[in-house]
Each structure stands twice: as structure tokens, then as C-alpha cells.
Amino acid sequence: MAFSDIDRYEAEIAFLAGLNGNLAELLQEPSLMGALEGAAITVLAKGVDFHGANQFDPTLLGGFPVGTTLLTSANCGTSATNNPFKSNFWCNPSSIDGLGLTNSSQGGGGIFIHGWGHNLQVANNRVYNNAGTLSGGINVGQGEFPPSYLQGSATNAPPGSCQSSTIAGIQLPYCHNLNVNMHNNAVTLNSSTGDELFSATPAGAGGVSICTGSDFYRFNNNWVCGNLSTGDGGGVGHVGCSYNGDIEHNSILFNQSSNPTIPANGGGLLVMGAPDADPPCGVTTDQDCVPAPSSITPSDGTGPGLVINANLIMGNAAESGSGGGVMFQQVNGGDVTSFPTTPANWNSVRFTNNIVANNVAGWDGAGISLLDSLNVNIVNNTIMSNDTTASAGVLFNTLGAPLASTQGPTCTSNCGTASARQPAGLVVLQNSAVFVANLPATVTCPAGHFTSTSASNGNCRAWSVPLLYNDVFWQNRVFNIQVGALGTGTLNQQHVVTLAPTLNQATTGQCLAGSSYWDLGARGDTGPGNHSSGITLAPTFSDLTSTAGYTGAGNTGDAMIQLGEGQPSIARPERRAVRKRLCGAAQRARVDHRVLSASAL
């Protein structure tokens, strides 16, 4: 393929620091994609028309010449012979179908869709045992992206968006990879080594990363199992601003996010806004520093209209972080600062009809965790049998705790000998310092989310407060780490570390006495009935292990199985027997968390 038949949408020469300082540090040879190359299948395409301008003008610093426009189906010509853009995917609908892809390890993973791969289908493939810098299995797009396109702004850089809006100032889609359809794939045993594009944390899912500008994508009916990331996102990651994504009917199982030095979040599914570029520190860019929060703009967020429906998210682990099953991280940001009193214009997520079970987190939120995510609707889900181990190093005030990528209270008493137990089912985190520093004087919270008496400057100003409706939160367990005396015999040079309470299952399906449960909470609370953090979540019409402190409309303390849409609910006299069967099934499926290492001890 000739170079002129494909287009970039990020800095073209990775070594040139003037184009991109982060990638320049990687000292990669000059290339189209910098550090992201060598996938088993790499998809490149033609996406823009320069209309004769010089696309290699060095003064552009990786941008496009004035007057550059996006290609559409109207650019295909009347026949294949007179199509001036042979690699325009609007003219050539393509598919990656029915392949086995393995052992790719040069940075790109199994499948790397660079840009402008519109209407591409990725189906019926087995993507296994690959490694990459951003994602091991499938990459749609990449971490680099231009400044956001705002409706009506005179500063929008070419080529602009493929859509317009009637709302002045709202962020428009990037249109980098439109309508990509990924379905019926098995993505297993892949790993992400992390990419310095995200200098706050090496984010990038071990299995599938769907990056900024993957607008209107579909990720349905896939099997994502046994993938590993050294940063945020073990299985699947929606990273950056993409319009109207759709994640449905997938099995996301036994994936892991693990890093020995910093908390890594989102063991199963990560929904994350891409961070903006780091600000200069002194006279040199990219020098390690802690700039004033107000000097940094918040993330653009994850884009509007994301639907996550009817997925099985089970057995995943965030070993030293938050969100063992699901992590919502910077869903909101610039959308809130631009429209503080109009929640209808904010990014949103509908999380419905999912099963989040048997996941584990070393910090908190073994089922679901939320940070800077003010407009998330969690409806009709089952969040059960998730465990927090409180084994993250930050809970012991270890050496690297102040540098952790996720803020929040750490150990406050007995530091070094015991960790404090953490919320297990769902946890909400304090809004980040950068987000809070950029908020205007008045913010209107989404209707139904807040627990204060007013939507104006309600709890969402300081917390990620989701809408919780018709959910099951059942027996989400809490543990903590205790550091005892020196061992005996060959263990006499190290202290004995134990997981408390100690539960030894004698028979399959045994429901053990002595377990402690904590379904809902906020980081900073000290127990299920304690709300010293300053916020009490407000579930309604939900079944909880205990309703103590959660007396909202329709809540019950009798957890039951959701039978699915349109199915009859289980009558109260039958729930005890159902819980007994459910407990046996959950115990049989549980991962033995005692073998997890105490991170950073």
C-alpha cells in the first residue's frame, strides 16, 4: 500500500519531541504509528482529502492543512476504476472474519485498527496470546487525539467533525473510526504492557481497547477471558470520548489489572475518559511535577450515550486498585464545566441488566467503582458475591502511597499492621482535585441521583452519585490484611500476613459463618452503617443484603435472583430457598482470594 493511500490522525514522526513528547521518549524509529506497530493484523485507511495542500508541512506539528475535509461515500466516484481514494473505507466495506491470531508481541497486539476504518466488521475471530503497548488483543484507534471539536468554535482544527449540533459549544464526535462492529470474537490470554501516552497511569485494556473517536461502535456477543493489563483495564476498555458506544451480551471473565507500584483499576471493564496532555513544568515539558489542579483542564470524558447491557462480568480482579468488575473513571469532565446547569448535555452511561459477580479488588469497589462519573444510571443489575481484600499498598501508607494514581483516604490507624475494610459491592469516590478545581460556582446534579434535598449544588459536586434503581446487591464480602509477628522456622525473617476473617470452606457449596458484608459505600466510610465520608447513597426498589441505612422507596432486605426482563419476580416466601441455592452456587464459583498477594507490602 502506498503511503499516500493512508492517513494518520496523530503525530506522524514519533521521535520528534515537538510533535509528541511522550512518544519521543520511547525512542522509536520514525513511522506512521510510533510505538504502536507490529500487530498481527494492522488496518490502515485513507480518511481525509488535503485538496492539494502539503500534508507534510513541518509547521503543522502533526496537524492537517487548512481546508482539509473528511472523506465520505460521496468521494467514491461512480465506479472502482475512477475512485480517487482507493483506501477509503466508505467505498470498500471490509471484514476481519474467522481467523486465529496469536503470538504478536511488537506493540500492536492482535488487531490494530489505526484510523478511518469506517464500517469495519471484526467477527468470529480467536485473538489469543498476544501482547501490546496499549492493548494485547484488539485496538480500535489509539491514545493520541487532536483537541476537541466544539460546535460553533472558530478554533476547530481541520478536518473537523462529521456531525453538527444545535447546541453551541457542545463537543462533537471525532469520527476517527465510525461504526466498527465487533461481535462473536474470543479474546483470551492477551496482555497490555501499558503505554506512556497516559502518564498518570499506564491505561490500556489487556483484551480490547476502544479509543477516542470510535464513534457508534458495537461490541456484542464476545468472550473476553483471562487477559492481563499492567494498568487500568484488564478485559475491555472504553478509553476516551466516543459517541454512542454499545457493549452488550458479552462474557467478561477472569481478567486482571495488576501493577506492583501503583493502583490499577477496572479488572473486568474500564470506562474511562482519556486524560488531557500534561501541562509544562518550569521550562521543560514532561518533567515530573505536581502542578496546581486549576492549571489542568479535566478529561473530555467518555462521550454521550454509552450503553452497557446484559453482560456477564465475573471473576475479574483489580489486584491493587478499585473496580474489580467495573470501573467508571472520568465519565464526565469538560462536559460538566461547559454545561454545569444542563445535565442533559453531559456524557452519560446506561448500565443495565448486567451480572457483576465474584470479582475482587485489592482496594475498594470489588463490583463497581465510580470516580468523576456523575451521570451513570445503574438499573436492573445483579451485583453479588464480590470481595474486597484491603490488600492495596496505599491502605498501609507504603512508600509509594502519595504517588498513587487514584486519590482518597488511605490508612488512618494501626498503619503497617492492619488495613481498614473497604466497600465491596459498589463504591463512590470523591471527585478528583482537578475536576473540583474547574467546577463553576453552581452545578445542577442529574435528577434522581442526588441524596440531598436540592439538585442545585447537590452531592454530585463532590461525589460520583449514580442512579441506583431495581438492583440486587447481595452478600458482597469484606476482608482486611493483618500483619502479625515473625514466623517460625524458615519464615523467621518475615512477618506472617493473614486475610481476616479466615474462612475455610470444608464442603462444596458451604455457606460459611463469620463473613462480613458491605454492599454500598463511599471511600472514607468505615463500615456499612457508617457515612462519615459525608454521603449516603440512595438505592430505590432494590434488594440488599441489609437495608440498614438504606430505607429508600421499595428497598427490601431479601435479595433475590433477577429472572430477566418480562419474567415474573420471585414471591417473598420463596426467596429464602432461592438465597440458599444462590449461596451454594456463589460459593462454588468463588475464586480463592487467599492466594492474592498483598500488593506493595
C-alpha positions as CSV (number, residue, x, y, z in Angstrom):
1,M,0.0,0.0,0.0
2,A,1.4,3.4,-0.9
3,F,2.0,5.9,1.8
4,S,-0.3,8.4,0.0
5,D,-3.2,5.9,0.3
6,I,-3.4,6.1,4.1
7,D,-3.8,8.9,6.6
8,R,-2.7,9.5,10.2
9,Y,-4.6,11.3,12.8
10,E,-1.8,11.6,15.4
11,A,1.7,13.0,15.3
12,E,3.4,11.3,12.4
13,I,7.1,11.3,13.4
14,A,7.2,9.7,16.9
15,F,10.8,10.7,17.6
16,L,10.3,14.4,17.1
17,A,9.6,15.9,20.6
18,G,7.9,18.9,19.0
19,L,5.1,16.6,17.8
20,N,4.7,14.4,20.8
21,G,6.9,14.4,23.9
22,N,5.6,11.2,25.4
23,L,6.2,9.0,22.3
24,A,9.5,10.7,21.7
25,E,10.7,9.4,25.0
26,L,10.2,5.9,23.7
27,L,12.9,6.5,21.1
28,Q,11.0,4.6,18.4
29,E,12.1,4.9,14.8
30,P,10.2,7.4,12.7
31,S,7.0,5.8,11.5
32,L,3.3,6.3,10.9
33,M,2.2,4.9,14.2
34,G,5.2,5.5,16.5
35,A,5.2,2.9,19.3
36,L,2.0,1.2,18.2
37,E,3.1,-1.2,15.5
38,G,3.6,-4.8,14.7
39,A,0.0,-6.1,15.2
40,A,-0.9,-9.5,13.6
41,I,-3.4,-7.5,11.5
42,T,-2.9,-3.7,11.1
43,V,-5.8,-1.8,9.5
44,L,-4.8,1.4,7.7
45,A,-7.0,3.7,5.6
46,K,-7.5,6.9,3.8
47,G,-9.7,9.3,5.7
48,V,-9.2,12.9,4.6
49,D,-8.8,15.0,1.4
50,F,-6.0,17.5,1.5
51,H,-7.2,19.2,-1.7
52,G,-3.6,19.6,-2.9
53,A,-2.2,21.1,0.2
54,N,1.1,20.0,1.7
55,Q,0.3,17.5,4.4
56,F,4.0,17.3,5.4
57,D,4.4,21.0,6.2
58,P,6.7,20.9,9.3
59,T,5.0,23.9,10.8
60,L,1.7,21.9,11.3
61,L,3.2,19.8,14.1
62,G,1.2,16.8,13.1
63,G,-2.0,18.7,12.2
64,F,-3.7,18.9,8.9
65,P,-3.6,21.8,6.4
66,V,-6.4,24.4,6.4
67,G,-9.2,23.2,4.1
68,T,-8.7,19.5,4.8
69,T,-12.0,17.7,4.8
70,L,-13.2,14.2,5.8
71,L,-13.9,11.7,3.1
72,T,-17.4,10.3,2.8
73,S,-19.2,7.8,0.5
74,A,-19.6,10.7,-2.0
75,N,-15.9,10.6,-2.6
76,C,-16.0,7.1,-4.0
77,G,-16.7,8.0,-7.6
78,T,-19.1,6.2,-9.9
79,S,-17.1,3.0,-10.2
80,A,-14.0,1.3,-8.9
81,T,-11.9,2.5,-11.8
82,N,-12.4,6.2,-11.2
83,N,-12.3,6.2,-7.4
84,P,-9.5,8.6,-6.5
85,F,-9.2,7.3,-2.9
86,K,-8.6,3.5,-3.1
87,S,-8.3,3.1,0.6
88,N,-11.4,5.0,1.6
89,F,-13.3,2.5,3.8
90,W,-16.6,4.2,2.8
91,C,-16.0,2.8,-0.6
92,N,-14.7,-0.6,0.5
93,P,-16.7,-2.2,3.4
94,S,-14.3,-4.7,4.9
95,S,-14.3,-7.5,7.4
96,I,-11.8,-9.4,9.6
97,D,-13.6,-12.7,9.9
98,G,-13.0,-16.2,11.1
99,L,-9.2,-16.0,11.8
100,G,-7.0,-17.2,14.6
101,L,-4.5,-14.5,15.6
102,T,-1.7,-15.3,18.1
103,N,1.9,-14.5,19.3
104,S,2.1,-10.9,18.1
105,S,4.3,-9.0,20.5
106,Q,5.7,-5.9,18.8
107,G,3.4,-3.3,20.3
108,G,0.2,-3.5,18.3
109,G,-1.4,-6.6,19.7
110,G,-3.6,-9.0,17.7
111,I,-5.6,-6.5,15.7
112,F,-4.8,-2.8,15.4
113,I,-7.3,-0.5,13.7
114,H,-5.4,2.7,13.2
115,G,-7.9,5.2,11.9
116,W,-10.6,5.9,9.4
117,G,-11.6,2.2,9.4
118,H,-15.3,3.0,9.0
119,N,-17.9,0.3,8.9
120,L,-15.3,-2.4,9.6
121,Q,-16.6,-5.7,10.9
122,V,-14.4,-7.8,13.3
123,A,-16.2,-11.1,13.8
124,N,-15.8,-14.8,14.7
125,N,-12.1,-14.5,15.4
126,R,-9.9,-16.1,18.1
127,V,-7.4,-13.5,19.3
128,Y,-5.2,-15.1,21.9
129,N,-1.8,-14.9,23.5
130,N,-0.8,-11.5,22.0
131,A,0.9,-8.6,23.7
132,G,0.8,-4.8,23.0
133,T,1.6,-1.5,24.5
134,L,-1.9,-0.2,24.5
135,S,-3.9,-3.4,24.3
136,G,-3.0,-7.0,23.8
137,G,-6.0,-8.3,21.8
138,I,-7.8,-5.6,19.8
139,N,-7.1,-1.9,19.5
140,V,-9.7,0.4,17.9
141,G,-7.9,3.7,17.5
142,Q,-5.2,4.8,19.8
143,G,-4.5,7.1,22.7
144,E,-3.4,10.2,20.8
145,F,-6.1,12.6,19.6
146,P,-6.4,16.2,18.5
147,P,-8.1,19.0,20.5
148,S,-11.9,18.5,20.8
149,Y,-14.3,19.9,18.2
150,L,-16.8,22.2,19.7
151,Q,-20.0,23.3,17.9
152,G,-19.6,26.8,16.6
153,S,-16.0,27.3,17.7
154,A,-13.7,29.2,15.4
155,T,-10.7,27.4,16.7
156,N,-11.7,23.9,15.5
157,A,-8.7,22.4,13.6
158,P,-9.3,20.7,10.3
159,P,-10.7,18.3,9.2
160,G,-13.4,18.9,11.8
161,S,-16.3,16.6,12.8
162,C,-18.6,14.6,10.7
163,Q,-21.6,15.9,12.6
164,S,-23.0,19.2,13.8
165,S,-25.3,20.1,16.6
166,T,-27.9,22.7,17.5
167,I,-26.2,23.2,20.9
168,A,-23.5,25.8,20.8
169,G,-20.3,24.7,22.5
170,I,-21.1,21.0,22.8
171,Q,-18.3,18.6,21.9
172,L,-18.8,16.9,18.6
173,P,-17.6,13.4,17.6
174,Y,-14.0,12.9,16.3
175,C,-15.2,10.4,13.6
176,H,-11.9,8.5,13.5
177,N,-13.4,5.0,13.3
178,L,-17.1,5.1,12.7
179,N,-19.5,2.1,13.1
180,V,-16.9,-0.5,13.9
181,N,-18.8,-3.7,14.7
182,M,-17.0,-6.3,16.8
183,H,-19.0,-9.5,17.6
184,N,-18.7,-13.1,18.4
185,N,-14.9,-13.0,19.0
186,A,-12.9,-14.9,21.6
187,V,-10.3,-12.6,23.1
188,T,-8.2,-14.6,25.5
189,L,-4.9,-14.7,27.3
190,N,-3.6,-11.3,25.9
191,S,-1.7,-8.7,27.8
192,S,-1.1,-5.0,27.8
193,T,2.3,-3.7,29.0
194,G,1.0,-0.1,29.3
195,D,1.8,3.0,27.2
196,E,3.3,6.2,28.3
197,L,0.6,8.1,26.4
198,F,-1.3,8.0,29.8
199,S,1.4,9.3,32.1
200,A,-0.8,9.3,35.1
201,T,-1.4,5.6,34.8
202,P,-0.5,3.1,32.1
203,A,-4.1,2.6,31.0
204,G,-4.9,0.2,28.2
205,A,-7.0,-3.0,28.5
206,G,-5.3,-6.4,28.3
207,G,-8.1,-7.6,26.0
208,V,-9.8,-4.9,24.0
209,S,-9.2,-1.1,24.0
210,I,-11.8,1.1,22.2
211,C,-10.2,4.5,22.0
212,T,-11.2,8.1,21.3
213,G,-13.1,8.7,18.1
214,S,-14.5,5.1,17.8
215,D,-18.0,6.6,17.4
216,F,-21.1,4.5,17.2
217,Y,-19.1,1.3,17.8
218,R,-20.7,-2.1,18.8
219,F,-19.0,-4.7,20.9
220,N,-21.5,-7.5,21.3
221,N,-21.6,-11.3,22.0
222,N,-17.8,-11.6,22.6
223,W,-15.9,-13.9,25.0
224,V,-13.2,-11.9,26.8
225,C,-11.4,-14.1,29.2
226,G,-8.0,-14.3,31.0
227,N,-6.5,-11.1,29.8
228,L,-4.0,-9.1,31.8
229,S,-3.1,-5.4,32.0
230,T,-0.3,-3.7,33.9
231,G,-2.5,-0.6,34.1
232,D,-6.2,0.3,34.2
233,G,-8.5,-2.1,32.4
234,G,-7.9,-5.9,32.5
235,G,-10.5,-7.1,30.0
236,V,-12.3,-4.4,28.0
237,G,-11.6,-0.6,28.0
238,H,-13.7,2.2,26.6
239,V,-10.9,4.9,26.7
240,G,-11.7,8.4,25.7
241,C,-14.6,10.3,24.0
242,S,-16.6,8.1,21.6
243,Y,-20.2,8.8,20.8
244,N,-23.0,6.2,21.4
245,G,-20.9,3.1,22.1
246,D,-22.8,-0.2,22.6
247,I,-21.4,-3.0,24.8
248,E,-23.9,-5.9,25.1
249,H,-24.2,-9.6,25.7
250,N,-20.5,-10.2,26.4
251,S,-18.9,-12.6,28.8
252,I,-16.0,-10.7,30.5
253,L,-14.4,-13.3,32.7
254,F,-11.2,-13.8,34.9
255,N,-9.3,-10.7,33.6
256,Q,-6.9,-8.9,35.7
257,S,-5.3,-5.4,36.2
258,S,-2.2,-5.6,38.2
259,N,0.8,-3.3,38.8
260,P,3.4,-3.6,41.5
261,T,3.9,0.1,42.0
262,I,0.5,1.9,41.6
263,P,-3.1,1.0,42.0
264,A,-4.5,-0.4,38.7
265,N,-8.3,-0.1,38.3
266,G,-11.0,-1.9,36.3
267,G,-10.2,-5.6,36.4
268,G,-13.1,-6.6,34.0
269,L,-14.4,-3.5,32.3
270,L,-12.9,0.0,32.3
271,V,-15.0,3.1,31.1
272,M,-12.5,6.0,31.2
273,G,-12.1,9.4,29.9
274,A,-8.7,10.0,28.3
275,P,-6.6,12.5,30.3
276,D,-5.6,15.7,28.6
277,A,-2.0,16.5,27.9
278,D,0.2,17.2,30.9
279,P,1.0,20.9,31.4
280,P,4.5,22.2,31.2
281,C,6.5,22.2,34.5
282,G,9.0,25.0,34.5
283,V,10.9,25.4,31.3
284,T,10.7,21.8,30.3
285,T,7.6,19.8,29.3
286,D,7.0,16.4,30.7
287,Q,9.2,17.0,33.8
288,D,7.8,15.2,36.8
289,C,5.9,17.6,38.9
290,V,2.6,18.1,40.8
291,P,1.0,21.2,39.1
292,A,-1.8,23.2,40.7
293,P,-5.2,21.5,39.9
294,S,-6.7,24.6,38.4
295,S,-3.9,24.7,35.8
296,I,-5.1,21.5,34.3
297,T,-8.4,21.0,32.4
298,P,-10.3,17.9,33.2
299,S,-10.8,15.0,30.8
300,D,-13.2,15.4,27.9
301,G,-15.0,12.3,29.4
302,T,-16.2,9.2,27.7
303,G,-18.8,10.7,25.2
304,P,-22.6,10.6,25.3
305,G,-25.0,7.7,25.0
306,L,-22.8,4.7,26.1
307,V,-25.0,1.6,26.7
308,I,-23.6,-1.4,28.7
309,N,-26.3,-4.0,28.8
310,A,-26.8,-7.7,29.6
311,N,-23.1,-8.6,30.2
312,L,-21.7,-11.3,32.5
313,I,-18.8,-9.7,34.4
314,M,-17.4,-12.4,36.7
315,G,-14.2,-13.5,38.3
316,N,-12.1,-10.4,37.4
317,A,-9.6,-8.8,39.7
318,A,-8.1,-5.3,40.3
319,E,-5.3,-6.6,42.5
320,S,-4.2,-3.3,44.0
321,G,-6.9,-1.0,42.8
322,S,-10.6,-0.2,42.6
323,G,-13.4,-1.6,40.5
324,G,-12.7,-5.3,40.3
325,G,-15.6,-5.9,38.0
326,V,-16.3,-2.4,36.5
327,M,-14.5,1.0,36.9
328,F,-16.2,4.2,35.8
329,Q,-13.4,6.8,35.7
330,Q,-13.8,10.3,34.3
331,V,-17.0,9.6,32.5
332,N,-17.6,13.4,33.0
333,G,-15.2,16.3,32.8
334,G,-15.3,19.1,30.3
335,D,-19.0,18.5,29.5
336,V,-19.9,19.4,33.1
337,T,-17.7,22.5,33.2
338,S,-19.1,23.6,29.8
339,F,-22.8,23.0,30.8
340,P,-22.8,23.0,34.6
341,T,-26.6,23.5,34.9
342,T,-27.7,21.4,32.0
343,P,-27.2,17.7,32.8
344,A,-29.0,16.7,29.6
345,N,-25.8,17.8,27.8
346,W,-23.5,15.7,29.9
347,N,-21.9,12.4,29.0
348,S,-23.9,9.5,30.2
349,V,-23.8,5.7,30.7
350,R,-26.7,3.3,31.0
351,F,-25.5,0.2,32.9
352,T,-28.5,-2.2,32.7
353,N,-29.3,-5.9,33.1
354,N,-25.7,-6.9,33.9
355,I,-24.5,-9.6,36.3
356,V,-21.4,-8.5,38.2
357,A,-20.4,-11.4,40.4
358,N,-17.3,-13.0,42.1
359,N,-14.9,-10.1,41.3
360,V,-12.2,-9.0,43.7
361,A,-10.5,-5.6,44.4
362,G,-7.4,-5.0,46.5
363,W,-8.7,-1.5,47.4
364,D,-12.4,-1.0,47.1
365,G,-15.5,-1.4,44.9
366,A,-14.9,-5.1,44.0
367,G,-18.1,-5.0,42.0
368,I,-18.4,-1.4,40.7
369,S,-16.4,1.8,41.4
370,L,-17.0,5.4,40.2
371,L,-14.7,8.4,40.0
372,D,-15.6,11.7,38.3
373,S,-18.7,9.9,36.9
374,L,-21.7,12.0,37.7
375,N,-24.2,10.7,35.1
376,V,-24.3,6.9,35.4
377,N,-27.6,5.0,35.6
378,I,-27.2,1.6,37.2
379,V,-30.5,-0.1,36.7
380,N,-31.8,-3.8,36.8
381,N,-28.3,-5.3,37.7
382,T,-27.2,-8.0,40.0
383,I,-24.1,-7.2,42.0
384,M,-23.3,-10.1,44.2
385,S,-20.5,-12.1,45.9
386,N,-17.8,-9.6,45.1
387,D,-14.9,-9.3,47.6
388,T,-12.6,-6.5,48.7
389,T,-9.3,-7.7,50.4
390,A,-8.0,-4.3,51.5
391,S,-4.5,-5.5,50.4
392,A,-3.6,-2.5,48.3
393,G,-0.3,-0.9,49.4
394,V,-2.0,2.5,49.8
395,L,-4.0,1.2,52.7
396,F,-0.8,0.7,54.7
397,N,0.7,4.1,53.8
398,T,3.5,2.3,52.0
399,L,6.3,4.3,50.3
400,G,4.5,4.9,47.0
401,A,1.1,5.7,48.5
402,P,1.3,9.5,48.0
403,L,2.1,8.9,44.3
404,A,-0.9,6.6,43.7
405,S,-2.9,7.3,40.5
406,T,-6.2,7.2,42.4
407,Q,-6.7,9.7,45.3
408,G,-8.5,9.1,48.5
409,P,-8.1,8.3,52.2
410,T,-5.5,5.6,53.0
411,C,-4.7,4.0,56.3
412,T,-5.6,6.2,59.3
413,S,-4.9,4.0,62.3
414,N,-2.6,1.0,63.0
415,C,-0.8,1.7,59.8
416,G,1.6,-1.0,58.9
417,T,-0.1,-3.8,60.9
418,A,-3.7,-3.8,59.6
419,S,-5.7,-2.4,56.8
420,A,-9.2,-0.9,57.0
421,R,-12.0,-2.8,55.4
422,Q,-13.4,-1.2,52.2
423,P,-16.9,-1.2,50.5
424,A,-17.2,-4.4,48.4
425,G,-20.3,-4.1,46.1
426,L,-20.3,-0.6,44.9
427,V,-18.1,2.3,46.0
428,V,-18.2,6.0,45.0
429,L,-15.1,8.2,45.2
430,Q,-14.5,11.8,45.9
431,N,-14.3,13.9,42.8
432,S,-10.7,14.4,41.7
433,A,-8.9,17.6,42.7
434,V,-8.6,18.7,39.1
435,F,-12.3,18.2,38.4
436,V,-13.3,20.1,41.5
437,A,-10.9,23.0,40.8
438,N,-12.5,23.5,37.4
439,L,-16.2,23.4,38.5
440,P,-18.1,26.8,38.4
441,A,-20.0,28.2,41.4
442,T,-23.3,26.4,40.5
443,V,-23.7,22.8,39.3
444,T,-27.1,21.1,38.7
445,C,-27.0,17.4,39.6
446,P,-28.9,14.9,37.4
447,A,-32.4,14.3,38.6
448,G,-32.8,11.3,40.8
449,H,-29.1,10.8,41.5
450,F,-28.6,13.1,44.5
451,T,-29.4,12.4,48.1
452,S,-29.5,16.0,49.2
453,T,-32.8,17.9,49.1
454,S,-31.8,20.0,46.1
455,A,-30.4,19.2,42.7
456,S,-28.5,22.5,42.7
457,N,-25.0,22.0,44.1
458,G,-26.1,18.6,45.5
459,N,-23.8,15.7,46.3
460,C,-22.6,15.3,42.7
461,R,-20.5,18.4,43.2
462,A,-18.2,16.4,45.4
463,W,-19.0,12.7,44.6
464,S,-19.9,10.4,41.8
465,V,-23.5,9.7,42.6
466,P,-25.1,7.2,40.3
467,L,-28.8,6.4,39.9
468,L,-29.4,3.1,41.6
469,Y,-32.8,1.5,40.7
470,N,-34.2,-2.0,40.8
471,D,-30.8,-3.6,41.5
472,V,-29.8,-6.6,43.6
473,F,-26.8,-6.1,46.0
474,W,-26.2,-9.4,47.7
475,Q,-23.5,-10.7,50.0
476,N,-20.6,-8.6,48.8
477,R,-17.9,-9.6,51.3
478,V,-15.2,-7.5,53.0
479,F,-11.8,-8.7,54.2
480,N,-8.7,-7.0,55.5
481,I,-5.0,-7.7,55.9
482,Q,-3.4,-8.3,59.3
483,V,0.4,-8.3,59.7
484,G,1.4,-10.5,62.7
485,A,4.6,-11.4,64.4
486,L,7.6,-13.0,62.7
487,G,7.1,-16.5,61.5
488,T,8.7,-19.6,62.8
489,G,11.2,-21.9,61.3
490,T,12.2,-20.9,57.7
491,L,9.8,-18.0,57.9
492,N,11.5,-16.3,60.8
493,Q,12.7,-13.4,58.8
494,Q,9.3,-12.1,57.7
495,H,6.1,-11.3,59.3
496,V,3.1,-13.5,58.9
497,V,0.4,-11.9,56.7
498,T,-3.2,-13.2,57.1
499,L,-6.5,-12.4,55.4
500,A,-9.2,-11.7,58.0
501,P,-11.7,-13.2,58.6
502,T,-10.2,-16.6,57.8
503,L,-12.8,-18.7,56.1
504,N,-12.1,-22.3,55.3
505,Q,-14.7,-24.0,53.2
506,A,-15.0,-27.7,54.1
507,T,-17.5,-28.8,51.5
508,T,-18.5,-27.6,48.1
509,G,-21.4,-25.1,48.3
510,Q,-20.9,-24.5,52.0
511,C,-22.1,-21.0,53.2
512,L,-19.6,-20.1,55.9
513,A,-20.4,-18.3,59.1
514,G,-18.4,-15.3,60.0
515,S,-18.5,-13.4,56.7
516,S,-18.9,-9.7,56.7
517,Y,-20.9,-7.9,54.0
518,W,-20.7,-4.3,52.7
519,D,-22.8,-3.7,49.6
520,L,-22.7,0.1,49.2
521,G,-20.5,2.8,50.4
522,A,-18.2,5.7,49.8
523,R,-14.4,5.8,50.1
524,G,-13.8,7.1,53.6
525,D,-16.6,5.3,55.3
526,T,-15.5,2.9,58.0
527,G,-18.4,0.4,57.8
528,P,-21.7,-0.5,56.2
529,G,-23.6,1.7,58.6
530,N,-21.1,4.5,58.7
531,H,-21.3,7.5,56.4
532,S,-18.5,9.7,57.8
533,S,-17.4,10.4,54.3
534,G,-20.4,12.8,54.1
535,I,-22.6,10.9,51.6
536,T,-25.2,8.2,51.8
537,L,-26.2,6.5,48.5
538,A,-29.9,6.3,47.7
539,P,-30.9,3.0,46.0
540,T,-34.6,2.5,45.3
541,F,-36.7,-0.5,44.6
542,S,-33.6,-2.6,45.2
543,D,-32.8,-5.8,47.1
544,L,-29.9,-5.5,49.6
545,T,-28.2,-7.9,52.0
546,S,-29.3,-5.4,54.6
547,T,-31.4,-2.3,54.3
548,A,-29.9,-0.7,57.4
549,G,-29.3,3.0,56.4
550,Y,-31.0,2.5,53.0
551,T,-34.7,3.0,53.5
552,G,-35.5,4.3,50.1
553,A,-38.7,3.6,48.3
554,G,-39.3,-0.1,47.6
555,N,-36.0,-1.4,49.1
556,T,-36.1,-4.9,50.7
557,G,-33.6,-6.9,52.7
558,D,-34.5,-10.1,50.9
559,A,-32.1,-10.5,48.0
560,M,-33.5,-12.4,45.1
561,I,-32.5,-13.6,41.7
562,Q,-33.4,-11.4,38.7
563,L,-35.1,-13.7,36.2
564,G,-34.8,-11.3,33.3
565,E,-37.0,-8.8,31.5
566,G,-40.6,-9.9,31.3
567,Q,-40.2,-12.8,33.8
568,P,-42.2,-13.0,37.0
569,S,-40.4,-12.0,40.2
570,I,-39.9,-14.5,43.0
571,A,-42.5,-14.4,45.7
572,R,-41.3,-13.4,49.2
573,P,-42.0,-16.9,50.8
574,E,-39.8,-18.5,48.2
575,R,-36.8,-16.1,48.5
576,R,-35.2,-18.0,51.4
577,A,-34.9,-21.2,49.4
578,V,-33.7,-19.2,46.4
579,R,-31.0,-17.5,48.5
580,K,-29.9,-20.9,49.8
581,R,-29.4,-22.2,46.3
582,L,-27.8,-18.9,45.2
583,C,-25.3,-19.1,48.1
584,G,-24.2,-22.6,47.1
585,A,-23.7,-21.5,43.5
586,A,-21.8,-18.5,44.5
587,Q,-19.5,-20.4,46.9
588,R,-18.8,-22.9,44.2
589,A,-17.8,-20.2,41.7
590,R,-15.8,-18.1,44.1
591,V,-12.1,-17.5,43.4
592,D,-9.9,-18.3,46.4
593,H,-8.7,-14.8,47.2
594,R,-6.4,-16.0,49.9
595,V,-3.7,-16.6,47.3
596,L,-3.7,-13.0,46.2
597,S,-0.5,-11.2,47.1
598,A,-0.7,-8.2,49.5
599,S,0.3,-5.6,46.9
600,A,3.2,-3.3,47.8
601,L,3.7,-4.8,51.3
